[in-house]
Amino acid sequence: MSITRTMNLEPKTTENADAISSQILETTQKKLGLIPNMYTGMANNTALLDGYVSAYSSFRANSGFNPQEQEVVFLSIAFENDCEYCMAAHSFVGDKMTNVPIEVTNAIRNNTEIPNEKLKALSTFSRAITSKRGLPTDVDIDNFINAGYTEKNILGVIAGVGIKTMSNYFNHIFNTPVDEAFKSRVWKKK
C-alpha cells in the first residue's frame, strides 16, 4: 500500500531552517558539496534531522563495519524497505565513494546472488533483521556468525536498521525526489 495524498513540506535551506538544522545543512554542504533533498525535507523537524545525522555519523565511525560493509548494510535495508531514494543514494555512495564492487551493489539492487560470500551473509542478515522486525531466527544468526561476523556486528546491523528506518520512512511518506547527483543509480522496485 502506498501513500496517495500529496505532502507539501517546504524544503528548508540554511537561511530558513532553525539554528540547529541550518548548521547541519551548512556542515553537510561543506562536507558533500551538496545538501541532499532528504535533508532539506527532514530539516522541517530538527529532532528527525539531528537524530538521523548523529546516528548516521556514529554508524560510519563506530559500527564495526568497514565502509564497503556499511553500504551493504544500508543498501540491503533500503532494498527490503523498498526505498527508491536510499537505493539510488547508497548505490551512488557505494560505487563512487566507498568502492563497493559494482557487481555487489547491482546484485543487491536486482535481488540476485552477491558474488562475495561474506558480503552476501551481511546483506542476507541485514535484510532478515529488517523484514523480521528484529526477530531473526537462530539459523539467521548462525549463518551470519559462521560467515565471520560477531555478536557485536549484530549490534551494528541493528544500528543500521534504526538509521535507515528513519530515512526510508521519511522518503516513503514525503516521496523525496532523487538528487541529480544520484540519478545515474535510480532504482525502481520490480
Secondary structure by P-SEA (a helix, b strand, c coil): ccccbbbbbcccccccccaaaaaaaaaaaaacccccaaaaaacccaaaaaaaaaaaaaaaccccccaaaaaaaaaaaaaaaccaaaaaaaaaaaaccccccaaaaaaaaaccccccaaaaaaaaaaaaaaaacccccaaaaaaaaaacccaaaaaaaaaaaaaaaaaaaaaaaacccccccccccccccc
